[in-house]
């Protein structure tokens, strides 16, 4: 994986994401505290250092900032992975968070798709709408070229369920983006997509 920087500016958001070198220091600032916490967990647990700086119309709500961050982070990861040769491609992880359990399975294959299953009790976690987890994952998967399945199997606390989902994504991503040492596409077709 190489470094990559993507900036996206619209009337609703101004976002820059950098995938940093392996020794880089994660630095996240979106103006949405819980989302910063989730993105930091994603970076730390995937072992992909990243700098994410987002300014959005949070006076409206968090939707545009969260979704657009998913778009830009997905594009940056897609660039950092290059032609995606020489990586494991597939990854999966079960992650517990106290009483909650989440599962993620993904394929870095240039065929974007999202399956997301989770039930939340509360509409908000701080200034973060719980429904935005799916919006972030969809934007991220479609811009990174991932087939992504995330399932929150059970839990009671929405913070725990959401954090387990982000950490499951992180661990699956770490496994899937690991180098195989072959330098070849992990595909019977010889290419991904």
C-alpha positions as CSV (number, residue, x, y, z in Angstrom):
1,X,0.0,0.0,0.0
2,X,1.3,3.4,-0.9
3,X,0.4,6.9,0.4
4,X,-2.5,8.7,-1.2
5,X,-4.3,12.0,-0.7
6,X,-7.8,12.9,-1.9
7,X,-9.6,16.2,-1.4
8,X,-13.3,16.8,-2.2
9,X,-14.9,20.2,-1.9
10,X,-18.6,20.8,-2.3
11,X,-21.2,23.3,-1.1
12,X,-21.8,21.0,1.9
13,X,-18.4,19.7,2.8
14,X,-14.6,20.2,2.5
15,X,-12.8,17.0,3.1
16,X,-9.1,15.8,2.8
17,X,-8.1,12.3,3.5
18,X,-4.5,11.0,3.4
19,X,-3.5,7.4,3.7
20,X,-0.2,7.8,5.4
21,X,3.0,5.7,5.3
22,X,3.1,2.8,7.8
23,X,4.9,4.9,10.4
24,X,2.5,7.8,10.1
25,X,0.4,9.2,12.9
26,X,-3.4,9.0,12.7
27,X,-5.0,12.4,12.9
28,X,-8.8,12.6,12.7
29,X,-11.0,15.7,12.8
30,X,-14.6,15.8,11.4
31,X,-16.4,18.0,13.9
32,X,-18.5,14.9,15.0
33,X,-17.0,13.5,18.1
34,X,-18.4,9.9,17.9
35,X,-17.5,9.7,14.2
36,X,-13.9,10.8,15.0
37,X,-13.8,8.0,17.6
38,X,-15.0,5.4,15.0
39,X,-12.6,6.6,12.3
40,X,-9.7,6.5,14.8
41,X,-10.7,2.9,15.7
42,X,-10.9,2.1,12.0
43,X,-7.4,3.5,11.4
44,X,-5.8,1.9,14.5
45,X,-7.3,-1.6,14.1
46,X,-6.7,-1.8,10.3
47,X,-3.1,-0.6,10.9
48,X,-3.6,1.9,8.1
49,X,-2.5,5.4,9.5
50,X,-4.7,8.1,8.1
51,X,-5.2,11.8,8.3
52,X,-8.9,12.9,7.9
53,X,-9.9,16.5,8.1
54,X,-13.5,17.4,7.3
55,X,-15.5,20.5,7.6
56,X,-19.2,20.1,6.9
57,X,-22.6,21.6,7.3
58,X,-23.1,20.0,10.7
59,X,-25.6,22.8,11.6
60,X,-27.9,20.9,9.3
61,X,-27.0,17.5,10.6
62,X,-24.1,15.0,10.3
63,X,-25.3,13.2,7.2
64,X,-23.2,15.1,4.5
65,X,-20.0,15.0,6.5
66,X,-20.3,11.3,7.3
67,X,-21.3,10.2,3.8
68,X,-18.8,12.4,2.1
69,X,-16.0,11.3,4.4
70,X,-16.8,7.7,3.3
71,X,-16.6,8.8,-0.3
72,X,-13.2,10.4,0.1
73,X,-11.7,7.7,2.4
74,X,-12.8,5.1,-0.1
75,X,-11.2,6.9,-3.0
76,X,-8.0,7.4,-1.0
77,X,-7.8,3.7,-0.1
78,X,-8.5,2.7,-3.7
79,X,-5.6,4.9,-4.8
80,X,-3.3,3.6,-2.1
81,X,-4.0,0.0,-3.0
82,X,-3.1,0.7,-6.7
83,X,-4.0,-2.1,-9.0
84,X,-4.6,-4.4,-6.0
85,X,-2.2,-7.0,-7.1
86,X,-0.2,-8.9,-4.5
87,X,-2.7,-8.5,-1.7
88,X,-4.7,-11.2,0.1
89,X,-8.0,-9.6,-1.2
90,X,-10.4,-11.4,1.2
91,X,-10.7,-10.6,4.9
92,X,-13.2,-11.3,7.7
93,X,-13.5,-10.7,11.4
94,X,-15.8,-11.2,14.3
95,X,-15.4,-8.4,16.9
96,X,-17.0,-8.4,20.3
97,X,-17.6,-5.1,22.2
98,X,-18.9,-6.0,25.6
99,X,-22.4,-7.4,25.1
100,X,-22.4,-6.8,21.3
101,X,-20.9,-8.8,18.5
102,X,-20.3,-7.7,14.9
103,X,-19.0,-9.6,11.8
104,X,-17.5,-8.2,8.7
105,X,-16.5,-10.0,5.5
106,X,-15.0,-8.2,2.5
107,X,-13.5,-8.6,-0.9
108,X,-11.2,-6.0,-2.4
109,X,-12.2,-6.8,-5.9
110,X,-13.4,-3.6,-7.8
111,X,-17.0,-4.9,-7.6
112,X,-18.7,-2.5,-5.1
113,X,-21.5,-3.9,-3.0
114,X,-22.8,-3.5,0.5
115,X,-24.9,-5.8,2.7
116,X,-25.5,-4.2,6.1
117,X,-27.6,-5.7,8.9
118,X,-28.0,-3.9,12.2
119,X,-30.8,-2.8,14.5
120,X,-30.3,0.3,16.6
121,X,-32.5,1.4,19.6
122,X,-31.6,5.1,19.7
123,X,-31.6,7.6,16.8
124,X,-28.4,9.3,18.0
125,X,-25.0,8.6,19.6
126,X,-23.9,12.1,20.6
127,X,-24.1,14.1,17.4
128,X,-23.9,11.0,15.2
129,X,-27.1,9.6,13.7
130,X,-27.0,5.8,14.1
131,X,-28.5,5.4,10.6
132,X,-25.3,7.0,9.2
133,X,-23.3,3.9,9.9
134,X,-24.9,2.3,6.8
135,X,-24.4,5.5,4.8
136,X,-20.7,5.7,5.6
137,X,-20.2,2.0,4.8
138,X,-22.0,2.3,1.5
139,X,-20.0,5.4,0.4
140,X,-16.7,3.8,1.6
141,X,-17.4,0.4,-0.1
142,X,-18.5,1.9,-3.4
143,X,-15.5,4.3,-3.7
144,X,-12.9,1.8,-2.5
145,X,-14.2,-1.0,-4.8
146,X,-15.2,-3.4,-2.0
147,X,-17.8,-6.0,-1.7
148,X,-18.6,-5.5,1.9
149,X,-20.8,-7.4,4.3
150,X,-21.3,-6.0,7.8
151,X,-23.6,-7.6,10.3
152,X,-24.2,-6.6,13.9
153,X,-25.3,-10.0,15.2
154,X,-26.6,-8.8,18.6
155,X,-26.1,-6.2,21.3
156,X,-28.0,-3.8,23.5
157,X,-25.8,-0.6,23.6
158,X,-25.8,1.3,20.3
159,X,-22.3,2.7,21.0
160,X,-21.0,-0.9,21.5
161,X,-22.8,-2.2,18.4
162,X,-21.5,0.6,16.2
163,X,-17.9,0.4,17.5
164,X,-17.9,-3.4,17.0
165,X,-19.0,-2.9,13.4
166,X,-16.3,-0.3,12.6
167,X,-13.6,-2.5,14.3
168,X,-14.8,-5.6,12.5
169,X,-14.4,-3.7,9.2
170,X,-10.9,-2.6,10.3
171,X,-9.7,-6.1,11.1
172,X,-11.2,-7.5,7.9
173,X,-9.5,-4.7,5.9
174,X,-6.1,-5.4,7.6
175,X,-6.3,-9.0,6.6
176,X,-7.5,-8.3,3.0
177,X,-4.9,-5.6,2.3
178,X,-2.0,-7.7,3.6
179,X,0.7,-8.4,1.0
180,X,0.9,-12.0,-0.3
181,X,4.4,-11.6,-1.8
182,X,3.3,-12.9,-5.2
183,X,2.8,-9.5,-6.9
184,X,-0.1,-11.1,-8.8
185,X,-3.8,-10.5,-8.7
186,X,-5.5,-13.1,-6.5
187,X,-8.0,-14.1,-9.1
188,X,-8.5,-17.0,-11.6
189,X,-9.2,-14.3,-14.2
190,X,-5.8,-12.7,-13.6
191,X,-7.4,-9.3,-12.9
192,X,-9.8,-8.0,-10.3
193,X,-13.2,-6.8,-11.3
